[in-house]
Amino acid sequence: MTPEGQRERLRAGTSAGTGGGTSEMTEGQLLAAVKGGDRRAMRSLYDRYAGYAMATAMRYVADQDDVHDVVQDSFVKVFTTIGRFNLRGEGSLKAWVNRIVANQAIDYLRSRQRLTFVSDVPNDAEDDSPDVGPVPPEVLTRLIAQLPTGYRLVLNLFVFEQLSHKEIARRLGIGEKTSASQYNRAKRKLAEYVKDYLKQQER
């Protein structure tokens, strides 16, 4: 399977059931109201995207208390910087919020632990893409959170943020080869987790 196919399969596996509150307002209307200081609109923005933000943070951060801290810090940044955000079409506000959450999660992890990465690429890694179809989204999110931190960061950035290994290397201060190695190792480890989960469900 191509790297893009692997990305899409994992993204699809975690995309269901992560929505927050719904609203009849478009993102443009919501953004304008928030920029105008409407507190109800601020609450609506939080309700609409909190579920997505939580799901994103849970893929990066293993500890539940830390997840809540990351989400809280993320929305503080959202509301303090939203005045500089320019909408680029419906969906771009959600993407911006999720990007802030991902960056906050990475910064949170880097500030609290020494991240280690390996640079050797395992053999036949392309044959170990996890079959996530039968796995519920919330379970897949939990399995991703169980990956070693270095694996988890690169997998999230490559699959969900859709960064190239060159961009990931620049973001994390590592080499492109190291990024590719971390992704392949993450993929293999996640495949093991998925297989173990599916075996447990058969009992």
Long-range contacts (C-beta under 8 A, 24 or more apart in sequence): 1-126, 1-129, 3-158, 6-129, 6-159, 6-187, 7-158, 7-159, 7-162, 9-129, 9-132, 9-133, 10-130, 10-132, 10-140, 10-155, 10-159, 10-160, 11-159, 11-160, 12-132, 13-132, 13-133, 13-135, 13-137, 13-140, 14-55, 14-59, 14-137, 14-140, 14-141, 14-144, 14-160, 15-137, 16-137, 17-136, 17-137, 17-138, 18-51, 18-52, 18-54, 18-55, 18-137, 19-51, 19-52, 20-46, 20-47, 20-48, 20-49, 20-50, 20-51, 20-52, 20-53, 21-47, 21-48, 21-50, 21-51, 22-48, 23-47, 23-48, 26-90, 27-87, 27-90, 27-91, 27-92, 27-93, 27-94, 28-87, 28-90, 30-93, 31-82, 31-85, 31-87, 31-93, 34-79, 34-82, 35-82, 35-83, 42-79, 45-78, 45-93, 46-75, 48-94, 49-93, 49-94, 49-97, 49-98, 50-75, 52-94, 52-97, 52-98, 53-97, 53-98, 53-101, 55-137, 55-141, 56-98, 56-101, 56-102, 56-105, 56-160, 57-101, 57-104, 57-105, 58-141, 58-142, 58-145, 59-141, 59-144, 59-145, 59-152, 59-156, 59-160, 60-102, 60-105, 60-106, 60-109, 60-145, 60-152, 60-153, 60-156, 61-105, 61-108, 61-109, 61-145, 62-145, 62-146, 66-108, 69-108, 70-101, 70-104, 70-105, 70-108, 71-101, 73-104, 73-108, 74-100, 74-101, 74-104, 77-104, 99-161, 102-156, 102-157, 102-160, 102-161, 106-153, 106-171, 106-172, 109-149, 109-153, 113-149, 115-149, 115-150, 115-153, 115-172, 116-150, 117-150, 117-154, 117-172, 117-174, 117-178, 117-181, 117-182, 118-150, 118-178, 118-181, 118-182, 118-185, 119-175, 119-177, 119-178, 119-181, 120-181, 121-177, 121-180, 121-181, 121-184, 122-181, 122-184, 122-185, 122-188, 125-184, 125-185, 125-187, 125-188, 126-184, 128-184, 128-187, 128-188, 128-191, 129-187, 129-191, 130-187, 130-190, 130-191, 130-193, 130-194, 130-195, 131-191, 131-194, 132-194, 134-198, 135-194, 135-197, 135-198, 139-197, 140-194, 143-190, 143-193, 143-194, 143-197, 144-190, 146-193, 147-186, 147-189, 147-190, 147-193, 148-189, 150-182, 151-182, 151-183, 151-185, 151-186, 151-189, 152-186, 153-182, 154-179, 154-182, 154-183, 154-186, 155-182, 155-183, 155-186, 155-187, 155-190, 158-183
